[in-house]
Amino acid sequence: MRGDTLSSRRTTNMRHQKAGWKLGRNTEHRRALLRNLVTSLIVEERIETTITKAKAMRPHVEKMITLGKRGDVAARRQAASYLMTRDAVDKLFDKISPRYGDRNGGYVRIVHAGFRRGDGGDVAFVELLGSEATLDEKRQKRAELRAKRAEESRKALEAAQAEAQEPGGSEEAAGESTEEK
């Protein structure tokens, strides 16, 4: 050996003092992605994304909720400069932050949801703790809407079948089709 020591030849894979996630994007793209994810989570209270993105966005969500708990004008301006919409800021300060008045951190739950179908990416649901009531309300509204649409389509189908069953209606339709030829 040419005088090289073992330690100088060895390459390590340890990531000392390299906190955070790059997410395969440049700085501006990564910042925009995280801002969009945080805004979507605050507005929707539950989103689906990859596990890596979920872990990267968690500290940003925690900071936004902490700002919301402070509740002063400066905190509102800081949150408004990060979040993408005014609705998200209002919801953060008026509805979400009061939920966590006595809690110090840990506002986000990341639940593994399997693998994405197209590329096999690890997918997770990210949700705010305590949002179960809101999510159940949304599910109930969707179920009612689905039932209403199904009932309307069933009635429309029955009406169409009743029209076709009428003796005068079916003869007229048959007569019109032969006259066109």
C-alpha positions in Angstrom: 0.0 0.0 0.0 1.3 3.4 -0.9 1.2 4.8 2.6 -2.5 5.3 2.6 -4.2 4.7 5.9 -7.3 2.6 6.1 -9.4 5.6 7.2 -8.4 7.8 4.3 -9.4 5.1 1.7 -12.7 4.3 3.3 -15.8 6.2 2.2 -18.7 6.3 4.6 -22.4 6.7 4.0 -23.0 8.4 7.3 -24.9 11.7 6.9 -23.3 13.7 9.7 -24.8 17.2 10.1 -27.0 16.8 7.0 -30.5 17.2 8.5 -33.5 17.6 6.3 -34.6 16.2 3.0 -33.6 17.4 -0.5 -36.4 15.4 -2.2 -34.6 15.4 -5.5 -35.4 19.1 -6.1 -33.6 22.4 -6.2 -34.1 24.8 -3.3 -37.0 26.8 -4.9 -38.9 23.8 -6.1 -38.5 22.1 -2.7 -39.7 25.2 -0.8 -42.7 25.5 -3.1 -43.5 21.8 -2.7 -43.4 22.0 1.0 -45.5 25.2 1.1 -48.1 23.6 -1.1 -48.2 20.5 1.0 -48.5 22.4 4.3 -51.3 24.6 2.9 -53.2 21.6 1.6 -52.9 19.8 4.9 -54.2 22.8 6.8 -57.1 23.3 4.4 -58.1 19.6 3.9 -56.8 18.3 7.3 -55.8 15.0 5.6 -53.7 14.5 2.5 -52.0 11.6 0.7 -48.3 11.9 -0.2 -45.1 9.9 -0.1 -43.6 9.1 3.3 -40.5 11.1 2.6 -42.5 14.2 1.7 -44.6 13.7 4.8 -41.6 13.5 7.1 -40.1 16.6 5.4 -43.2 18.6 5.8 -43.9 17.7 9.4 -41.7 20.3 11.1 -43.2 23.0 8.9 -46.7 22.1 9.9 -45.7 22.0 13.6 -44.3 25.5 13.2 -47.4 26.8 11.6 -49.6 25.4 14.3 -47.3 26.9 17.0 -47.6 30.3 15.2 -51.4 29.8 15.2 -51.3 29.1 19.0 -49.4 32.4 19.5 -52.2 34.2 17.8 -50.8 37.7 17.6 -50.5 39.8 14.5 -46.9 39.1 13.9 -47.5 35.4 14.0 -50.4 35.8 11.6 -48.2 37.7 9.2 -45.4 35.0 9.4 -48.0 32.3 8.7 -49.5 34.3 5.8 -46.0 34.7 4.3 -45.5 30.9 4.3 -49.0 29.6 3.5 -50.4 29.9 0.0 -53.9 31.1 0.6 -55.7 33.4 3.0 -58.3 30.7 3.7 -55.5 28.5 5.0 -54.3 31.3 7.4 -57.8 32.0 8.6 -58.5 28.3 9.2 -55.2 27.8 11.0 -55.8 30.6 13.4 -59.6 30.2 13.9 -60.2 26.5 13.8 -57.1 24.4 14.0 -54.8 26.0 16.5 -57.4 26.3 19.3 -57.7 22.5 19.2 -54.1 22.2 20.5 -54.1 24.7 23.3 -52.6 22.5 25.9 -50.5 20.3 23.6 -46.8 20.9 23.0 -46.0 19.5 19.6 -47.0 16.3 17.9 -49.9 17.7 15.9 -49.4 15.5 12.9 -50.0 11.8 12.3 -48.4 9.9 9.4 -50.0 6.6 8.5 -48.4 4.3 6.0 -50.9 3.5 3.3 -49.1 1.0 1.1 -47.5 1.5 -2.3 -48.5 3.6 -5.2 -49.7 1.7 -8.2 -47.8 3.4 -11.0 -44.3 3.5 -9.6 -44.4 1.6 -6.4 -43.7 4.7 -4.2 -44.3 4.4 -0.5 -47.5 6.3 0.2 -48.8 7.7 3.5 -51.8 9.6 4.8 -50.8 12.8 6.7 -53.5 14.1 9.0 -53.9 16.5 11.8 -54.7 15.0 15.2 -58.2 15.7 16.3 -59.5 16.1 12.8 -61.5 12.9 12.9 -64.8 14.7 13.5 -64.3 16.9 10.5 -63.2 14.0 8.3 -66.3 12.0 9.4 -68.5 14.9 8.6 -67.0 15.2 5.1 -67.4 11.4 4.6 -71.1 11.7 5.7 -71.7 14.5 3.2 -70.1 12.6 0.4 -72.2 9.5 1.2 -75.4 11.5 1.2 -74.5 13.2 -2.1 -73.6 9.8 -3.6 -77.0 8.3 -2.4 -78.9 11.4 -3.8 -77.2 11.0 -7.2 -77.9 7.3 -7.3 -81.6 7.9 -6.5 -81.8 10.6 -9.2 -80.3 8.3 -11.8 -82.5 5.4 -10.7 -85.6 7.6 -11.1 -84.4 8.8 -14.5 -83.8 5.2 -15.6 -87.3 4.2 -14.5 -88.9 7.2 -16.3 -87.0 6.2 -19.5 -88.2 2.6 -19.2 -91.8 3.8 -18.5 -91.6 5.9 -21.7 -90.4 3.0 -23.7 -93.1 0.7 -22.3 -96.0 3.0 -23.3 -97.8 1.5 -26.3 -98.3 4.8 -28.1 -94.8 6.0 -27.4 -93.0 2.9 -28.8 -95.1 2.9 -32.0 -94.5 6.5 -32.7 -90.7 6.1 -32.2 -90.7 3.0 -34.5 -92.7 5.0 -37.1 -90.4 7.9 -37.0 -87.4 5.7 -37.5 -88.8 4.0 -40.6 -89.9 7.3 -42.1 -86.4 8.7 -41.9 -85.0 5.9 -44.0 
